[in-house]
Amino acid sequence: MSRPIQSSPADILVIDDTPANLQLVVGLLRGAGHTVRAISDSAMAVQVVAAVLDGLPEAPQYFKHNA
């Protein structure tokens, strides 16, 4: 019998342009105890991700090596 995987709650950004998909995924993740932010607008999503990466010292190095 397998045991469920236990993990620490995460802060998750979900991006999807279909409201039903967002509702489903957000509900599942929140039900699992995670903090979830949902965005349905792709332009807004790019701005949010860029702002988060701008605050991470590793981000420029990651993109330099993975471009």
C-alpha positions as CSV (number, residue, x, y, z in Angstrom):
1,M,0.0,0.0,0.0
2,S,1.5,3.3,-1.0
3,R,1.5,6.3,1.3
4,P,0.5,9.8,0.0
5,I,3.4,12.2,-0.8
6,Q,3.6,14.9,1.8
7,S,5.1,18.3,0.9
8,S,5.2,21.8,2.3
9,P,2.6,24.2,1.1
10,A,3.8,26.2,-2.0
11,D,3.0,29.6,-3.4
12,I,1.8,28.8,-6.9
13,L,0.9,31.0,-9.9
14,V,-1.6,29.5,-12.3
15,I,-2.0,31.0,-15.8
16,D,-4.7,29.9,-18.1
17,D,-7.1,31.8,-20.4
18,T,-10.0,29.4,-19.8
19,P,-12.0,30.2,-16.6
20,A,-13.1,26.6,-16.1
21,N,-9.5,25.4,-16.1
22,L,-8.5,28.1,-13.7
23,Q,-11.3,27.3,-11.3
24,L,-10.5,23.6,-11.4
25,V,-6.8,23.9,-10.9
26,V,-7.0,26.6,-8.3
27,G,-9.6,24.6,-6.3
28,L,-7.4,21.5,-6.4
29,L,-4.3,23.3,-5.3
30,R,-6.0,25.3,-2.6
31,G,-7.6,22.1,-1.4
32,A,-4.1,20.7,-1.0
33,G,-3.1,23.6,1.2
34,H,-1.2,25.7,-1.3
35,T,-1.4,29.5,-1.8
36,V,-2.6,30.1,-5.3
37,R,-2.7,33.2,-7.5
38,A,-4.7,32.9,-10.8
39,I,-4.2,35.0,-13.9
40,S,-6.2,34.7,-17.1
41,D,-4.6,37.5,-19.1
42,S,-1.4,36.5,-20.9
43,A,0.0,40.1,-20.9
44,M,-0.5,40.4,-17.2
45,A,1.1,37.0,-16.6
46,V,4.2,38.0,-18.5
47,Q,4.5,41.2,-16.3
48,V,4.0,39.2,-13.1
49,V,6.6,36.6,-14.0
50,A,9.1,39.2,-15.2
51,A,8.6,41.1,-11.8
52,V,9.2,37.9,-9.9
53,L,12.3,36.9,-11.9
54,D,13.6,40.5,-11.6
55,G,13.7,40.0,-7.8
56,L,15.7,36.7,-8.1
57,P,19.4,37.0,-8.3
58,E,19.7,33.7,-10.1
59,A,17.2,34.7,-12.9
60,P,19.7,36.4,-15.2
61,Q,22.2,33.6,-14.9
62,Y,19.4,31.0,-15.7
63,F,18.4,32.8,-18.8
64,K,22.0,33.3,-19.9
65,H,22.7,29.6,-19.7
66,N,19.3,28.4,-21.1
67,A,18.8,30.8,-24.0
